[in-house]
Amino acid sequence: MKRIVSFACMLALVCGCGSRKPTLHLYTWSDYLDPGVVAEFEKANNCRVKIDTFDSNETMYAKMQAGSAGYDIIFPSSYQVSLMAQNNMLQPLDKTLLPNVSAHFDDSYKKVILNPDMVYNVPYAVTFTGIAYRKDKVGDVPVDTWACIDNPLFKGRISLLNDFRETIGAALKSIGFSLNSTNVDELQKACAVVQRWKKNIAKFDNEQYKTGIASGEFMLGHGYSGDIAQIMIDDPKNIGFAFPKEGFTAACDEMVIPKTAKEPILAHAFINFIYDPAHAAKNIQYICAAMPNREALANLPEAYRNNPAILPSKEILSRAEVLKDLGASNALYSKIWDTIKAAE
Amino acid sequence: MKRNPFPLVVLIVVVVFLYLPIAVLTANSFNTSRFGGTWEGFTLKWYYQLLLDNQVWIAFANSLLIAAGATLSSCVLGTTAALALHRWNTRLQVFHYSLIYTPLVIPEILMGISLLLSFTAVGIDCGLHTILIAHTTFCVSYVTMTVLSRLQDFDDSLIEAARDLGANAWISFIKVQFPLLLPGIVSGGLLAFTLSIDDFVITFFVAGPGSSTLPLMVYSMIKHSPKLPVINCLSSVMLLLTCLLVLASRALQNFRGNKAA
């Protein structure tokens, strides 16, 4: 009994010691903020920042829907923001508390975010899917097109994303349709394309492809720009990233304040702090993905500014298309995906 | 006589399936290459990063605290539940048994989300305490089952003998029954500890702000972090600690055994 009491005291102590200073609770992806910037914020606002992490939008959403409370800022992807806003889970942001956002937001990124009015959301990081390639193995063969996945030169040395929206989306783009298409005919055609691709690739993979590209096991890898930028910085000589000319997907993780936030004022202060160009530049270099902050992007070190996976040109940006939540049509995609997976 | 090759085959299969991945992981924790695809040289930098990573250590401390607490409380509750189930054979106990049995068979995700729903319904803010309650909930079942199986082999005449010799109910429990049940309680507790320290699904739902445990952290790191090798280091360190712990308990047992002899 004594031990239980003493344990309870210990627990109370652990839970209680954070209460003297205000604490800001972030719910985000793993390693998504430069610890230096977070420490600066703690100092500037005399508060503590506690970071918890989630691994997918869907599980985070399930948890929030069940009523989990106490997080002050969450970092969901655009399509999830729409869903959360529809379900009345988010606070409208007070723009007067966010002067840095209105001063520094780069308007050319409005096209690649789903909610450009930014009522509930402020974009944090924009990433793309494209084709990573080994410069040393590919040589002069053009890889800035989805057609290169059919090239027999690369047979068995290609990996495609194991994600039905991304891979069927790429196929849709390769034959000139929107990657948010819900037209059954178009999807059937895309299905045939992926089935053809499947004969030329090594595998569908979402996590290990980075390793495969870094070690040279794969020559081409359909992948996320944030992942590829990391390995490009380790090995800039041999690894490149191409944006297919037919079009590709863009995705954005955004900062939102849930209705249940306990420190909404501090949360606004944090978002504003993040949008300061100096802090934004640090975060961009830490996560290897572009934050739509004009001044920060302009003042990046050369290695980052010249890396297309981090900072694509305006022309490239114009070809990007954002994945939307398709609601009921998701079932259609997943059926087609099953057909593809089952095919020889 | 020709020796049966079967044990050797089993040994090889076990080693390959269970230990090869661990060996690869440990080797990769010393690999300079970030993605571990190829061997690029020996380094200790990941261990250094691990040492400096406060978040990981806080999560580790949370995990240990919760596992210790859940083990302790589930041992107490589980043992009393097992005693009640063993002693009385009423309808109520049949119901009790099915209640205890349910957490063993229902899917974790169901349990996680229902616990979260009930916490929010009652208005409890999630945090370390809710994780502790949730872990105790499923650990109790495991402890009860192990203690109960120990009780089934228990010779009740020992208690009768103790009572005959003048011990009251309490003394006979403390001096006779409890020591005999202790191995069952300890093994139940160990089971509870291991289940608690690596539970992900239930913990994910009932964790509140600022109460991430190690599995929650590792899981999101695996998917999105550029610091993958740090996880390899952490796993290697934990492996080493577990081995040392097991060796120490073995040594202690031997020491005691020798003394008794």
Interface residues (C-beta under 8 A of the other chain):
Chain A: R3 I4 F7 M10 L11 V14 C15 G18 T23 H25 Y27 W29 S30 D31 Y32 K50 I51 D52 T53 F54 D55 S56 T59 A62 K63 A66 G67 S68 A69 G70 Y71 D72 E207 K210 T211 G212 A214 S215 E217 Q230 I231 D234 C288
Chain B: S33 R34 F35 G36 G37 T38 Q55 L65 A68 G69 L72 S73 V76 I113 L116 L117 T120 A121 D125 C126 G127 L128 H129 L132 F204 F205 A207 G208 P209 G210 S211 S212 L216 M217 Y219 S220 M221 I222 K223 H224 S225 P226 K227
